[in-house]
Amino acid sequence: MANKEITVKLVKSVIGCNEKQKANVRGLGLRKIRSERTLENTPSVRGMIKKVIHLLEIK
């Protein structure tokens, strides 16, 4: 695995999302719009990102 880290940025609001999606965003460590986190590239993190990909920007 070449990239061991993924940087995610919250670009859309979680208002109007269901509770599971809000929990995934919080689980990724994102709080406010434009907040960024660098996370390990693991299957569990990729699965969480996939659930809320429409709210995020991936670097």
Secondary structure, DSSP 4 states (H G I P E B T S, - for coil): ----EEEEEE-S--TT--HHHHHHHHHTT--STT-EEEEE--HHHHHHHHHTGGGEEE-
